[in-house]
Amino acid sequence: MGYSLKILVTGAAGYIGSVLVEALAKENNDLFLLDNLSEGNIQSIPDNVLFFNGNYGDAGLLQSIFQTNAIDAVIHLAASSSVPDSVINPLEYYDNNIKNTLVLLEQMVKYSVPKFIFSSSAAVYGEPTHTPIDESHPCIPINPYGKSKLFLEEILRDISDAKKLDFVAFRFFCAAGASESNGESRASETHLIPLVTDCLLGKRDKMYVYGEAFPTPDGSGIRDYIHVEDIAQAIVLSLKNFEKAKNSFYNIGSDEGYSVMEIITTAERLFKMKIPKVICPSRPGDPAKLVASSKKIRNDLGWAPKYSIKNIIVSAYNWRKNPKY
């Protein structure tokens, strides 16, 4: 294994968190899991780990965790993460994503927790000037969600420059797919691929497509979809190679883009079904195209995605057909 750490995971019962916990549980680590269950599922939490039901911005709770346990690393996955919702409710996003994360970082510095893994987002880039997007691309976010993530990236730079802690920040593109045990199970789903699979399963009667006039080949928005298990493996690799990766920013994507219409037609071909579509106006804050260059993490850590877009859609379909919770 090569390493053994005491790790606190925030957002541990959420979508990415639940799949990451699966991966970390296979390693020789002690896990401490934190989630307020606002979107997470308690059923995803393994029986043999210590779970805290609470908010990552609760200083008292964090003090009790850090005082009692010599935590080596925090993996911070908890955040408000809907782009359209952030445009409607910006104060909620700045409050949760920035203010609460500052409390977490303050307590980490106070108790000398040295390693921080941060889930940032492709939303920090805004409307790209070129694709695929590498990490040197200008960061000019066009929605409050992306702005909140970029501001936290700047804070992490400042804290690391002051030698208070070291970090690795992952700019996730579109997490999708499912493992055998965990997948997307929100009360209100907004992500494309689970919505498409729900149409295939008869859980929805139509698919709403937001935007048909983007400067893309078919007019619908293009995104880079990355399997959630590939994301989990990137985080595991960063822990195993922390000294090499520390204080770096990494894109996590497949280096390929698919439009909304391409995802729908791919799903239709895979399952030999037609999905009724309703074309709607584009939503404020949505860029036309976001496709990653993951060359940096491939070179630095030897990471590469294992799963294709077909794997992603099929795994999401299987999970949505028979969810474990």
C-alpha positions in Angstrom: 0.0 0.0 0.0 2.8 2.4 0.8 1.0 4.7 3.2 -1.3 4.6 6.2 -3.2 7.8 7.2 -5.9 9.0 9.5 -8.2 10.7 7.0 -11.3 12.9 7.6 -13.6 13.0 4.6 -16.2 15.8 4.5 -19.3 15.1 2.3 -18.5 11.5 2.9 -22.2 10.3 2.4 -22.6 12.3 -0.9 -22.1 11.1 -4.4 -18.4 11.4 -4.9 -17.8 10.9 -1.2 -19.5 7.5 -1.0 -17.5 6.2 -4.0 -14.3 7.6 -2.6 -14.9 6.0 0.8 -15.2 2.7 -1.0 -11.8 3.2 -2.5 -10.2 4.4 0.7 -11.6 1.5 2.6 -9.5 -0.8 0.4 -6.4 1.0 1.6 -4.6 0.8 4.9 -6.2 4.0 6.4 -8.3 5.0 9.4 -11.4 6.8 8.1 -13.4 9.5 9.9 -16.5 10.5 7.9 -18.4 13.8 8.2 -21.7 14.7 6.5 -24.8 16.7 7.5 -26.9 14.4 5.3 -28.6 17.3 3.5 -27.9 15.5 0.2 -25.9 12.5 1.4 -27.3 9.1 2.3 -26.5 7.5 5.6 -27.0 4.1 3.9 -23.7 4.6 2.0 -21.7 4.9 5.3 -19.8 1.6 6.1 -20.6 0.1 9.5 -16.9 -0.1 10.6 -16.0 3.6 10.4 -16.5 6.5 12.7 -19.3 8.8 11.3 -20.1 12.3 12.4 -23.5 13.7 11.5 -22.8 17.4 11.3 -21.7 20.5 9.3 -18.1 21.0 8.3 -18.4 24.6 9.4 -19.1 23.6 13.0 -16.0 24.7 14.8 -16.9 22.8 18.0 -17.5 19.6 16.2 -14.2 19.9 14.3 -12.3 20.7 17.5 -13.7 17.5 19.1 -12.6 15.5 16.1 -9.1 17.0 15.8 -8.5 16.9 19.6 -9.4 13.3 19.9 -7.8 12.0 16.7 -4.4 12.8 15.2 -5.8 13.5 11.7 -3.2 13.4 8.9 -5.3 14.6 6.0 -8.7 16.1 5.3 -10.4 15.4 2.0 -13.0 18.2 1.5 -15.9 17.1 -0.8 -18.7 18.9 0.9 -20.1 22.0 -0.9 -23.1 23.4 -2.6 -22.5 22.5 -6.2 -25.4 23.4 -8.6 -24.5 26.1 -11.1 -28.1 27.2 -11.9 -28.9 27.3 -8.2 -25.8 29.4 -7.4 -27.1 32.0 -9.9 -30.4 32.1 -8.0 -29.0 31.9 -4.5 -25.5 33.3 -4.5 -25.4 34.2 -0.8 -26.1 30.6 0.2 -23.2 29.5 -2.0 -20.7 32.0 -0.6 -21.9 31.2 2.9 -21.6 27.5 2.7 -18.7 27.1 0.3 -16.4 29.9 1.5 -17.4 30.7 5.1 -17.7 27.1 6.3 -14.5 26.0 4.5 -12.6 28.9 6.2 -13.8 27.4 9.6 -12.5 24.0 8.5 -9.1 25.4 7.4 -8.8 27.5 10.6 -9.3 24.4 12.7 -6.9 22.4 10.6 -4.2 25.0 11.1 -4.9 25.2 14.8 -4.5 21.5 15.3 -1.6 21.1 12.8 -3.4 18.9 10.3 -0.9 19.0 7.4 -2.6 17.7 4.3 -5.7 19.0 2.5 -7.4 17.6 -0.6 -9.8 20.1 -2.1 -12.6 19.4 -4.6 -12.5 22.4 -6.9 -14.3 22.5 -10.2 -14.0 23.2 -13.9 -16.4 26.1 -13.2 -13.4 28.2 -12.2 -12.4 28.6 -15.8 -15.6 30.2 -17.0 -16.1 30.4 -20.8 -12.9 28.8 -22.2 -10.7 30.6 -24.7 -9.4 27.3 -25.9 -10.0 23.6 -25.5 -8.9 21.3 -24.1 -8.5 23.4 -21.0 -5.2 23.0 -19.2 -4.4 24.3 -15.7 -2.7 27.4 -17.0 -6.0 28.6 -18.7 -7.2 31.9 -17.3 -9.7 31.5 -14.4 -12.7 33.8 -15.1 -15.7 32.1 -13.6 -19.1 33.2 -14.8 -21.3 31.9 -12.0 -21.2 32.2 -8.2 -20.4 28.5 -7.8 -17.3 28.8 -9.9 -16.3 32.1 -8.1 -16.6 30.4 -4.7 -14.3 27.6 -5.8 -11.7 30.0 -7.3 -11.7 32.2 -4.2 -11.0 29.1 -2.1 -8.1 28.1 -4.4 -6.6 31.6 -3.8 -7.0 31.1 -0.1 -5.2 27.7 -0.3 -2.3 29.3 -2.2 -1.9 31.9 0.6 -2.1 29.4 3.4 0.5 27.2 1.7 2.8 30.2 1.1 2.6 30.9 4.8 3.6 27.2 5.4 0.5 26.5 7.5 -0.6 23.4 5.4 -0.1 21.8 2.0 -2.9 21.0 -0.4 -3.9 19.3 -3.7 -6.8 20.9 -5.5 -8.7 18.9 -8.1 -10.7 20.7 -10.7 -13.4 18.1 -11.4 -15.2 18.2 -14.7 -18.5 16.3 -14.9 -18.6 13.5 -12.4 -20.9 10.7 -13.7 -21.5 7.0 -13.5 -21.7 4.7 -10.5 -19.9 1.9 -8.7 -21.8 -1.3 -7.9 -22.5 0.0 -4.4 -22.9 3.8 -4.7 -24.3 6.3 -7.2 -26.3 9.5 -7.6 -29.3 9.4 -5.3 -30.4 12.9 -4.7 -33.9 13.9 -3.8 -33.9 16.3 -6.7 -31.6 15.4 -9.6 -30.2 18.0 -12.0 -27.3 16.2 -13.7 -27.6 15.1 -17.3 -26.7 11.5 -17.3 -29.0 10.3 -14.4 -31.8 12.3 -15.9 -31.2 10.6 -19.3 -31.2 7.1 -17.6 -34.4 8.0 -15.7 -36.1 8.7 -19.0 -34.9 5.2 -20.3 -36.3 3.7 -17.1 -39.7 5.4 -17.4 -39.1 7.5 -14.3 -39.3 10.6 -16.4 -41.5 11.2 -19.5 -39.2 13.7 -21.3 -35.8 15.2 -21.3 -35.3 18.9 -21.1 -32.4 20.2 -23.2 -31.3 23.7 -22.1 -29.9 25.6 -25.0 -29.8 24.9 -28.8 -27.8 27.9 -30.0 -24.4 27.4 -28.3 -21.4 27.7 -30.7 -21.1 23.9 -30.9 -21.8 21.4 -33.8 -25.3 20.6 -32.7 -26.1 23.8 -30.7 -26.2 22.0 -27.3 -23.6 22.4 -24.5 -20.5 20.2 -24.5 -19.1 18.7 -21.3 -16.3 16.4 -20.3 -17.8 13.4 -18.4 -15.5 11.5 -16.0 -16.4 8.3 -14.1 -16.7 8.8 -10.4 -14.5 5.8 -9.8 -11.8 7.5 -11.9 -12.1 10.5 -9.6 -11.7 8.4 -6.5 -8.6 6.8 -7.9 -7.1 10.3 -8.6 -7.6 11.3 -5.0 -6.1 8.0 -3.7 -3.0 8.6 -6.0 -2.6 12.1 -4.6 -2.5 10.8 -1.1 0.1 8.1 -2.0 2.2 10.7 -3.8 1.4 13.8 -1.7 5.0 15.2 -1.6 5.1 15.1 -5.4 1.6 16.5 -5.9 1.4 19.0 -3.0 0.3 22.6 -3.7 -0.7 21.7 -7.2 -4.0 22.1 -9.2 -5.1 19.2 -11.4 -7.9 18.8 -13.9 -9.8 15.6 -13.7 -11.5 14.8 -16.9 -11.4 12.4 -19.8 -10.0 14.8 -22.4 -13.1 14.3 -24.5 -16.3 16.3 -24.8 -19.8 15.2 -25.5 -22.8 17.5 -26.2 -26.1 17.1 -24.4 -27.6 15.7 -27.7 -24.7 13.3 -28.1 -25.2 11.9 -24.6 -28.9 11.4 -25.3 -28.4 9.7 -28.7 -25.6 7.5 -27.3 -28.0 6.3 -24.5 -30.8 5.8 -27.1 -28.4 3.6 -29.2 -27.2 1.6 -26.2 -30.7 0.8 -25.0 -32.5 0.9 -28.3 -35.1 3.4 -27.0 -36.2 6.9 -28.0 -36.2 9.7 -25.4 -38.7 12.5 -25.9 -36.9 15.9 -25.8 -38.1 19.4 -25.0 -35.8 22.3 -26.1 -35.6 25.1 -23.5 -33.6 28.4 -23.4 -30.1 28.1 -22.1 -29.5 28.8 -18.4 -27.6 31.7 -17.0 -24.0 30.8 -16.0 -23.7 27.8 -18.4 -20.6 28.0 -20.7 -20.9 26.4 -24.1 -18.0 24.0 -23.8 -15.9 22.6 -21.0 -13.3 19.9 -22.0 -10.3 19.1 -19.8 -6.7 18.5 -20.6 -5.6 16.0 -17.9 -2.0 15.9 -19.2 -0.6 17.3 -16.0 -1.9 14.7 -13.6 -1.1 12.0 -16.2 2.5 13.1 -16.2 2.9 13.8 -12.5 1.0 10.9 -10.9 0.5 8.4 -13.8 -3.3 8.7 -13.5 -5.5 7.9 -16.5 -9.3 7.4 -16.7 -10.3 3.7 -17.2 -14.0 4.2 -18.1 -15.5 5.3 -21.4 -18.7 7.3 -21.9 -20.5 4.0 -22.6 -19.3 2.6 -19.3 -20.5 5.7 -17.6 -24.0 5.6 -19.0 -24.4 1.9 -18.4 -23.2 2.1 -14.9 -25.5 5.0 -14.2 -28.4 3.1 -15.7 -27.8 0.0 -13.6 -27.6 2.1 -10.5 -30.8 4.1 -11.2 -32.6 0.9 -12.1 -31.6 -0.8 -8.9 -30.3 1.7 -6.3 -29.0 0.3 -3.0 -30.6 3.3 -1.2 
